[in-house]
Amino acid sequence: METTNYTRVTEFVLTGLSQTREVQLILFVIFLSFYLFILPGNILIICTIRLDSHLTSPMYFLLANLAFLDIWYSSVTAPKMLVDFFVERKTISFGGCIAQLFFLHFVGASEMFLLTVMAFDRYAAICRPLHYATIMNRRLCCILVAVSWMGGFVHSIIQVALIIRLPFCGPNELDSYFCDITQVVRIACANTFPEELVMIFSSGLISVVCFIALLMSYAFLLAMLKKHSGSGESTNRAMSTCYSHITIVVLMFGPSIYIYARPFDSFSLDKVVSVFHTVIFPLLNPIIYTLRNKEVKTAMRKLINKYILCKEK
């Protein structure tokens, strides 16, 4: 990295999703609706799993943790984006940018690692059913969740460490609605090829490897279910769960691979993929898991009906 005298940039200017006032108002209504669905949806999943005595298996414990991460993942970018729709000059301080970048990668990477843990949980449940309760005990589940969080933290610290040491002395406009490494690196006043290489290796390669490993593991599980099991209710339930997890894996890793597993050049689809990755994806988790899981849907109805009865008294 080149070392020269420069004036440190104290804030970044965000271009946002649109410069047209009418379009911004429409987008505000759409994304506010998404956000107001994500929060109650994931909170309802957490409360349902915590309060229902039938949802005590490791799968539901991991699902509650995934819902918790989704709440924070959507909250990293959505609130500021919604406020910026009413601000003519959209800015974010250097410290705020680094904080947003840190939490985005911290929570996002933690979700990826947690999805890997959930794949291991399904493997133990399907391939080792007699020993499942022993293998996936509560202590191991807590350790695996903690490791997922720690992995996300280490990954995010690497990204932040690389960004902080870069000089920013000229342009401070980010062609996006939030701060991310792909945008910030482009406007640094230095040769950022080594940093980009490390970031692509850290974010992109991890995404690709985890994605391929998860798809192969679920393909193996589905093949085993179809080969060794009949068409009973338990088999159908296990296959439905695997399909749900595969859907989440594709929706999570697809945009991540597109954004981080390539040189950080600007493409026309970048903003669309980023919106899907940071705003729409967290909305799909509660929808997919609740629509494809009868136990969760039944428990949610009981919890909602109980709440309504308490309000009426």
N, C-alpha and C positions, 0 to 999 in steps of 0.2 A: 504493500500500500504506500502511495506517495505521501510524503510529509511536507507540507508547505504552510505558509501563513494564510489563515482564512478567518472570516467572520462566521461564527457558529450560527446556524439556523435555529431560531427559537420556536418556530411554529410551521406547520404545513397547511397548505390550502387544498381542500378537497373539491374536486369538480362535481361530485355527486352523480346521481343517475340521470338527471335531466336538467336543462336550463329553462325549460318552459314551465310557467307557473301552473297552468292547467294540468299538465302531466304530473307535476310534483304533487298536486292535491289528490289526484287519482291514486298515485303510488302510495301516498300517505295513508289513505283509507284502506288500500289493499294490505299493506304491510302491518298497519296497526291491527287489522282483523287477524292476520296471521299470528302476530305476537300475543294478542289477547286470547288466542286459542291455544298457543303453545304453553303458556304459563299455567292456566287452569287444567289443561289436559295432562301435563306431566305431574302437576301437584296432585291431581286426582289419582293418577297411577301410584304415586308414592304413598298417599294416604290409604288407598285401597289395600295395597300389599302390606302395609304396616298394621292395619286394623283387622284384616280378615285372617282368622286362624287357619283357614284352609290353604292359604298362599304362603307356605313356609319353606318350600323347596328352594334349593340354591338358585334355580333359574329365575325365580321371582325376586330373590334378593339382588341378583345381578341386574335384573330389569329395573328395579327401583333405583339402583345406582346410575344406570344409563339415563333414566328420566331426570335424575338430579343433574347430571352433566349437561343434558339437553337444555335445561333451564338456564344454566350459566353460559352455555355456548351461544345461545340466541341473544342473551343479554349483553354480550361483549360488544356487539355492533348495532343491534336494532334500536335501542333507546336514542343514541346519538344520531343515527340516521333519520329517525322520525322527527327529532327536533330540528335537524338541518334542513328539512323540507320547507321550513318557515323562515330560514335565514338566508339572506342574499349572499353573504360571504361566509362560506363554510370553512372554518379553521379548526385545527387541533394542535395543542401545544406539543413540543418535542417530547416532554415527559408523558403526556397523555397518549401520544402515538406509540411510544415504547411500551406503556402499560397495556394498551389495546393489543398490540402485537404479541406481548408475552402471554396474556390470558387466552387469546385466540388459539395459540399453538399449545399452550398448557392443557386446556380443556379438550381441544380437538385431538391431540395425540393420545390423551388419556382415554378418550372414547374409542380410538382405534385399538388400543391395547385391551380395553375392556371387551370389545367385540371378539378379540382373539380368545380371551378367557371364556366368554360365552360359548364359543365353538368347542373349547375343551370340555366345558360342562355338558354340552349335548353329546360329545363323544363318550364321556363317562356314562351318561344316562342310557345311551343306546347300545354301546358295545360292552359295557360292564354293569348291567342292570342290578345284578345281585350284590355288587360291591359299591354301588353308586353312593349310598348313604355314608359309607366309610370313607370313600375317596373324597367326595365333595362335602366335607363337614364344614360347619360354620367357621371354624378357625382358619381352614385353608381358604375359604371364600374371602374372608377378611384380608388375609395375606395377599391373595391375588389381586384384589381391588386396590390395596395399598401399593402394590408393585406397579399396577397400571397408572396410578396417580404419580408415583415417583418417576416412572418412565416418561410421562408427559412433562413433568417438571424439568427433568434433565434435558429433554429435547428442546423445550422452550428456552431454557437458559442458554443453550448453544446458539440459538437464533438471535437472542438479544445481545449476547456477547459479541457476535459478529457485526451486528448493526451499530452498536454504541461506539465501536472503535473507528467507524467510517467518518470521514469529514464531509460536512454538508455546508457549502459556501455559496452556492449559486441559486438555481431554480428550487423552489420549495412547493411546487404544485404536484399533487398526486392525482392521477386520473382514475379516481375511485371514490367510494363513499366511506371507506375506512382505511386504516393503516395495516399494511401487510408487507412482508419482506420483498415480495415481487415488485411492489411499487417503490418502496423506499430505496432499495438498492440502485434503481435506475438513475436516481438524481444525485447520487453521491459524487463528490469531486475527487474521484480516484479510480484507478483500475480495480474493478470489483470482481474480476474473473475468479481469483482464488476463493473469495467469500461465496460467490454464486455456486461454485463447484461443491463446496462443503454443504451449502444449504440444499442443493439439489440432492446430494447424497443423503443428507439427514432427513429431509422431508419427502422428496420424491421416491428415492429408492426404498425407504421404509414402507411407504404407501404401496408401491408396486409389489414388494416381496410379501407383505402381509395380505394384500388383496389376493394374490395368486395362491398363497398357502390356505387362506380361508375358503376360497372357492373349491380347491382340491379336497379339503377336509369335508366340506358339506356334500360334495359330489360323492365322496366315499361313503359318507353316512347314508345318503339317500339310496345308493346302490345296495348297501347292506340291508336297509329296511325293505326294499323291494325284493331282494333275493331270499332273505331268511324269514321274513314275516308275512303274515296273511293280510287280510283287509279288515282287521278288527279296529275297534275304536281307538285303542291305545296306539296302534301303528299309524292310523290316520292323524292322530293328534301329534305324534312325533314328527311326521312328515310335514304337517302344517307349520309346526314350530321351526323346522329347518328352512322351509320356504320363506318364512317371515324374516329369519336371520339373514338369508341370502339376499333378500330384497334390501334390507338395511345396509348390508355390506356393499352392494353395488352402488346404492345411492350415496353412501358416505365416501367410498374410495374412488369412485369414478371422477367426480369433480376435483378431488384432492390430487389425483394423478395428473389430470389435465393442467392444473395450476402449478404444481411444484416439480413434476418430473420432466421438465424441459427447460431450455434457456429462458430467462426472465424477460422475453421480448413481449411487446404489446400486440394483442390480437383482438379482433372485433368481438369475439364471444366472451372475452374475459369478464366483463361486468355481469353478463347473464349467468355465467357459471358461478361467479362469486355470490350473487344473490341466492342462487339455488343452494350453494354450499353453506352459507351462513344464516339464511332466513327460512327458506322453504324446507330444507332437510330436517331441522329439528321439529318441524310441524308434522312430518310424515311418521316419525317414530311412534308417537302415541296412537296415531290412526291405524298404522299397520299392526301394532301389537294388540290393540284392543279389538280390532275387527277380526283377527285371526286366532284369538284366544278366548275360548268359551268361558274358562274359569275366571279370567279377569273381567270379562263383560258381565257375568253373573254377579261377581263380587261388587262391581261398580254400581249395578242397579240396586243391590241391597243397601249399599252405603248411601246412595242418593235418596232412595225411598226413606231410609232411616232419618236422614237429615231433614227431608220435607216434613215427616211426621213430627219431628222435634220442633220445627218452626211453627207448625199449626197449633201445637199445644200452648 
